[in-house]
Amino acid sequence: MTTTSIAACLGEDFLAQALHRDYRHFPAAVDVAGLMTWDDLNKLMATQRLEPPRMRLHQGGPSLHVGDYTEPVTTRRHTVWRRLRPADLHARLADGASLVLDSVDEMHRPLARLAEDIERVLRTRIQANLYASWTGTEGFGVHWDDHDTVVVQLDGSKHWRLYGTTRPHPLYRDTTQPAEPPEEPVADLVLHAGDVLYVPRGIWHAVAADQGARSLHVTCGLQTHTATDLVAWACEQLLDHEEWRRDLPRLAAPAEQAEVLHGLRKLLADQLADPHLISRYTKAMDGRAPGRMVPSLPYVGPVPADGDLRVRLTTARAVLEVSDDAVTLAAADNAYEFAPAAEQVLRPLVDGQTVALATLAAAADLDVTAVAGLVQELVTGQAAVVGNMP
């Protein structure tokens, strides 16, 4: 966020009372100035080759044919891309279509910071999609999502009708589809610029810009973590056991198969008996999270000992652990071990700050050359980026 963190916006009771359970509406919760403007959107659409499914138009559910607002261009090397036709785009939008831009956090740094702020609190991968609408026509009709969402209204207003769930915690690949939604909504809300809305997965909802004003909002989707994911990870931890790597006796007698299953069941049960298993899983997923990879051009060689050079982590979910003898960092699917003095270098980076090498060196009472060497390890592991970024 710009002036208010997502943690302050959601409040102290959010994790215990709302997360994965119930919707929450936070009126005028954040200052959205500088997050994403119409000029920013125009620039992205003018300078990026955005094609479905990255950019698409929806009206009443299905996406419109890409030929309705773009034209194919063939280069002299015989590659084909689609060029936007602004006049046709305007016509489709004025006629009731909604514009969707997926993974906008990968293209626009202010929204990347928003996504990272949410990741740092809720500790899961965030994908930010942008939605723009001009009419009361619903882009998707009444539908449900297979992931929780945090919605931030950026400009104008958007009308949300929430109908509740007909299947708790539905999945993208599920054994049963949710029953039809109720006819009457359980909540009828209008979001204005600065409002935040949290919607758990499975809640039927319909959204329209029917308040006489255009609408621009960003929806931050939360990666789902279920018991299936936990057990799959627990099974990975059992690969040290020969029994878990051995071929299954698919052609053996039933008695031999039963004996093998008994041994496997015991190993898995021992894993699930650990009361800290979910915490271990969460920490492991945090350390694996690749974040938003950014090159450090022009610094393709060793990071120079330039005190003005700035550094930040590429991931918002790095795990820092401190002992008397060492400091360990798990970030972007790599693990690092440093001397205790490195804590003062790593702590502000793990907290999401972008910091000059000289500032880090002064905080840790190290010289800039030593800090540049530490940062080089992180850049090599794709856990950090350096440059003159803000």
C-alpha positions in Angstrom: 0.0 0.0 0.0 1.0 3.6 -0.2 0.5 5.0 3.3 -1.3 2.1 5.1 0.0 -1.4 5.2 -2.3 -4.3 4.4 -1.7 -5.6 8.0 -3.1 -2.4 9.5 -5.9 -2.4 7.0 -7.1 -5.9 7.8 -6.9 -5.5 11.6 -5.8 -7.7 14.4 -8.8 -10.0 14.3 -8.6 -10.8 10.6 -6.4 -13.9 10.8 -8.4 -15.4 13.6 -11.9 -14.5 12.5 -12.1 -13.9 8.8 -9.2 -15.5 6.8 -10.6 -18.4 4.8 -13.9 -18.0 6.6 -15.9 -14.9 5.8 -15.8 -11.7 3.7 -14.7 -8.4 5.1 -15.3 -4.9 3.8 -12.9 -2.1 4.8 -14.2 1.3 3.6 -11.7 4.1 2.9 -8.9 1.8 4.2 -6.0 2.8 2.1 -4.5 5.7 0.2 -4.4 4.4 -3.4 -2.6 7.5 -4.9 0.3 6.2 -7.0 -0.8 2.6 -7.1 -2.2 2.5 -10.6 -3.7 5.3 -12.7 -5.5 5.3 -16.0 -2.4 6.8 -17.6 -0.4 3.9 -16.2 -2.8 1.5 -17.8 -2.7 3.3 -21.1 1.1 3.1 -21.1 1.1 -0.6 -20.4 -1.3 -1.3 -23.2 0.6 0.9 -25.6 4.1 -0.4 -24.9 3.5 -4.1 -24.2 2.4 -6.8 -26.6 -0.5 -8.0 -24.4 -2.6 -10.9 -25.8 -5.0 -13.3 -24.3 -5.0 -14.7 -21.7 -2.8 -11.9 -20.4 -5.2 -9.2 -21.6 -8.8 -10.0 -22.5 -12.3 -8.6 -22.6 -15.2 -10.2 -20.9 -18.9 -9.6 -21.3 -21.5 -11.6 -19.4 -19.0 -14.4 -18.7 -17.2 -15.5 -21.9 -14.2 -13.6 -23.2 -14.7 -11.7 -26.5 -12.8 -12.8 -29.6 -9.4 -11.2 -29.7 -10.2 -10.1 -33.3 -12.9 -7.8 -32.0 -10.3 -5.3 -30.8 -6.9 -6.3 -32.2 -5.4 -7.1 -35.6 -2.7 -9.6 -36.6 0.7 -8.2 -37.6 3.3 -10.4 -39.4 6.9 -9.4 -39.1 9.5 -9.9 -41.8 10.7 -12.9 -39.8 7.2 -14.4 -40.1 6.3 -14.1 -36.5 2.7 -13.0 -35.7 1.6 -10.7 -32.9 -1.6 -8.8 -32.4 -1.8 -5.0 -32.4 -4.4 -3.2 -30.4 -7.0 -1.2 -32.3 -7.9 1.5 -29.7 -11.1 2.7 -31.5 -12.5 -0.9 -31.5 -11.4 -1.4 -27.9 -13.2 1.8 -26.9 -16.4 0.6 -28.7 -16.3 -2.9 -27.0 -15.8 -1.3 -23.5 -18.5 1.3 -24.1 -20.8 -1.5 -25.1 -20.4 -3.3 -21.8 -17.2 -5.3 -21.9 -14.8 -5.4 -19.0 -11.0 -5.2 -19.5 -8.9 -7.7 -17.6 -5.1 -7.5 -17.3 -3.6 -10.6 -15.6 -0.5 -10.6 -13.5 -0.2 -6.8 -13.6 2.1 -7.0 -10.6 4.8 -8.3 -12.9 4.6 -5.2 -15.1 4.0 -2.3 -12.6 6.2 -1.9 -9.6 3.7 -0.1 -7.3 1.2 -3.0 -7.6 4.1 -5.4 -7.1 4.8 -3.7 -3.8 1.1 -4.1 -2.9 1.2 -7.8 -3.7 4.4 -8.2 -1.7 2.9 -6.4 1.3 0.0 -8.9 1.3 2.4 -11.8 0.8 4.5 -10.7 3.8 1.4 -10.8 6.0 -0.5 -13.8 4.6 2.5 -15.8 3.5 1.3 -17.2 0.2 1.9 -16.3 -3.4 -0.1 -13.4 -4.7 -1.2 -12.7 -8.3 -2.6 -9.2 -9.0 -5.1 -8.9 -11.8 -6.5 -5.5 -13.0 -10.2 -4.9 -13.9 -11.6 -1.9 -15.7 -15.4 -1.4 -16.4 -17.6 1.4 -17.7 -21.2 0.0 -17.6 -23.6 -2.0 -15.5 -23.0 -5.1 -17.6 -21.4 -7.8 -15.5 -18.1 -9.1 -17.0 -18.4 -12.6 -15.6 -22.0 -13.0 -14.3 -22.5 -14.7 -10.9 -19.5 -16.9 -10.3 -17.1 -18.1 -7.6 -13.3 -18.2 -7.5 -11.1 -21.1 -6.4 -8.8 -18.8 -4.4 -9.3 -16.1 -1.8 -9.0 -12.5 -3.0 -8.1 -9.1 -1.6 -9.7 -6.4 -3.7 -8.5 -2.8 -3.8 -10.7 -0.2 -5.5 -8.4 2.2 -7.4 -10.8 4.6 -9.1 -14.5 5.1 -9.5 -16.9 2.6 -7.9 -17.9 -1.0 -8.3 -21.0 -2.8 -7.1 -20.5 -6.2 -5.4 -23.2 -8.7 -4.6 -22.1 -11.6 -2.4 -24.3 -14.7 -2.3 -22.5 -17.0 0.1 -21.2 -20.5 -0.6 -22.9 -23.7 -1.7 -19.9 -25.9 -1.3 -17.3 -25.0 1.4 -13.7 -24.5 0.1 -14.3 -25.7 -3.5 -11.2 -26.5 -5.6 -10.3 -25.9 -9.3 -10.1 -29.6 -9.7 -12.8 -31.0 -7.4 -14.9 -34.1 -7.1 -18.2 -32.1 -7.0 -19.1 -28.7 -8.4 -20.9 -26.2 -6.0 -24.7 -26.1 -6.2 -26.4 -23.1 -7.8 -26.1 -19.8 -5.8 -29.0 -18.5 -3.7 -31.2 -15.9 -5.4 -30.8 -13.2 -2.8 -27.3 -11.9 -1.8 -26.0 -12.0 1.7 -24.2 -8.7 1.2 -24.7 -5.8 -1.2 -21.7 -3.5 -1.3 -20.4 -0.6 -3.3 -16.7 -0.1 -3.3 -15.2 3.4 -3.8 -11.6 4.4 -4.3 -9.5 3.3 -1.3 -11.9 0.6 -0.2 -10.7 -3.0 0.4 -12.7 -6.1 0.2 -11.7 -9.6 1.2 -13.6 -12.5 -0.4 -12.8 -16.2 0.5 -12.9 -18.8 -2.2 -16.2 -20.4 -3.0 -18.3 -17.3 -2.3 -20.6 -16.7 -5.2 -20.5 -13.1 -6.3 -21.4 -10.7 -9.1 -19.7 -7.4 -9.9 -20.8 -4.5 -12.1 -19.9 -0.8 -12.6 -23.6 0.2 -12.3 -23.1 3.3 -10.2 -22.8 5.7 -13.1 -19.0 5.9 -12.8 -16.2 4.0 -14.5 -14.3 1.6 -12.3 -10.7 0.5 -11.9 -9.8 -2.1 -9.3 -7.1 -4.7 -8.6 -7.8 -8.2 -7.3 -5.0 -9.9 -5.5 -5.5 -13.7 -5.6 -4.0 -15.8 -2.8 -2.5 -19.2 -3.7 -4.4 -21.9 -1.9 -2.8 -24.4 0.5 -4.8 -27.5 1.4 -4.3 -30.8 3.2 -3.4 -32.3 -0.2 -0.4 -29.9 -0.5 0.6 -30.6 3.1 0.6 -34.4 2.6 2.4 -34.1 -0.7 5.2 -32.1 1.1 5.2 -34.5 4.0 5.8 -37.4 1.5 8.8 -35.5 0.1 10.3 -35.5 3.6 10.0 -39.3 3.7 12.3 -39.9 0.7 15.2 -40.5 3.1 13.4 -43.8 4.0 14.2 -46.7 1.6 10.6 -47.9 2.1 9.3 -44.7 0.6 11.5 -45.0 -2.5 11.0 -48.7 -3.2 8.8 -49.8 -6.1 5.3 -50.8 -5.1 4.7 -54.6 -5.1 1.9 -54.3 -7.5 2.1 -57.9 -8.7 2.8 -59.4 -5.2 0.4 -61.5 -3.2 -2.2 -59.5 -1.1 -0.4 -60.4 2.2 2.8 -58.8 1.0 1.0 -55.7 -0.3 -0.7 -55.4 3.1 2.6 -55.6 4.9 4.1 -52.8 2.7 1.1 -50.6 3.3 1.4 -51.1 7.0 4.9 -49.8 6.9 4.1 -46.8 4.7 1.1 -45.9 6.9 3.3 -45.9 10.0 5.9 -43.6 8.4 3.3 -41.2 7.2 1.4 -41.3 10.5 4.7 -40.4 12.3 5.0 -37.3 10.1 1.4 -36.2 10.7 1.8 -36.7 14.4 4.3 -33.8 14.6 2.3 -30.8 16.0 4.7 -28.4 14.2 4.2 -30.0 10.7 2.0 -27.2 9.3 4.5 -24.6 10.6 7.4 -26.5 9.0 5.5 -26.7 5.8 4.7 -23.0 5.8 8.4 -22.1 6.5 9.5 -24.5 3.7 7.0 -22.9 1.2 8.2 -19.4 2.2 11.8 -20.4 1.5 10.9 -21.9 -1.8 8.9 -18.9 -3.1 10.7 -17.5 -6.1 9.2 -14.0 -5.8 9.3 -11.6 -8.7 12.5 -12.2 -10.6 14.3 -9.0 -11.7 17.7 -8.7 -13.5 20.4 -6.4 -12.1 21.5 -4.9 -15.4 24.1 -3.5 -16.0 25.8 -5.4 -13.2 26.3 -8.8 -14.8 29.6 -9.4 -13.0 30.4 -9.0 -9.3 28.3 -6.4 -7.4 30.5 -3.3 -7.2 31.4 -1.9 -3.8 29.4 1.3 -4.6 27.8 2.7 -1.4 25.0 4.4 -3.4 24.0 1.1 -5.1 20.6 -0.1 -3.7 19.5 -3.6 -3.1 16.2 -5.4 -2.3 15.1 -9.0 -2.1 13.1 -10.5 -5.0 10.8 -12.3 -2.6 8.6 -11.1 0.2 8.7 -14.4 2.1 12.3 -14.9 2.9 12.9 -16.7 6.2 15.6 -15.4 8.5 16.8 -17.4 11.5 19.4 -16.2 14.0 21.5 -18.2 16.4 24.6 -17.4 18.5 26.9 -18.9 15.8 25.3 -18.0 12.5 22.5 -16.3 10.5 20.6 -18.4 8.0 18.4 -17.1 5.2 16.0 -19.2 3.0 14.9 -17.2 0.0 14.0 -17.9 -3.6 14.5 -21.7 -3.2 18.1 -21.2 -1.9 19.6 -21.4 1.6 22.4 -19.2 2.9 24.5 -19.2 6.0 26.4 -16.1 7.2 28.3 -14.8 10.2 26.2 -13.2 13.0 27.1 -9.7 11.8 25.1 -10.3 8.6 21.8 -10.0 10.6 22.0 -6.2 10.4 22.4 -6.4 6.6 19.6 -9.0 6.1 17.0 -7.8 8.5 15.9 -4.7 6.6 15.9 -6.6 3.3 13.7 -9.3 4.8 11.4 -6.6 6.1 10.9 -5.5 2.5 13.1 -2.4 2.4 15.2 -1.2 -0.6 18.5 0.0 1.0 21.8 1.5 -0.2 24.9 -0.7 0.4 26.5 2.1 2.5 23.5 2.2 4.8 23.7 -1.6 5.3 27.4 -1.5 5.9 27.0 1.2 8.5 24.3 -0.7 10.3 26.3 -3.8 10.5 29.7 -2.1 11.1 31.1 -3.7 8.0 32.8 -2.1 5.0 30.9 -1.7 1.7 33.1 -4.3 0.0 32.0 -7.0 2.5 28.4 -6.1 2.1 28.7 -6.2 -1.7 30.2 -9.7 -1.5 27.2 -10.8 0.7 24.7 -9.2 -1.7 26.5 -10.9 -4.7 25.7 -14.3 -3.2 22.0 -13.3 -3.0 22.0 -11.9 -6.6 23.6 -15.1 -7.8 20.9 -17.1 -6.1 18.2 -14.8 -7.6 17.1 -13.8 -4.1 18.1 -10.1 -4.6 18.4 -7.4 -7.2 20.7 -4.4 -7.3 20.4 -1.1 -9.1 19.3 2.5 -8.6 15.7 1.6 -8.1 13.6 3.7 -5.6 
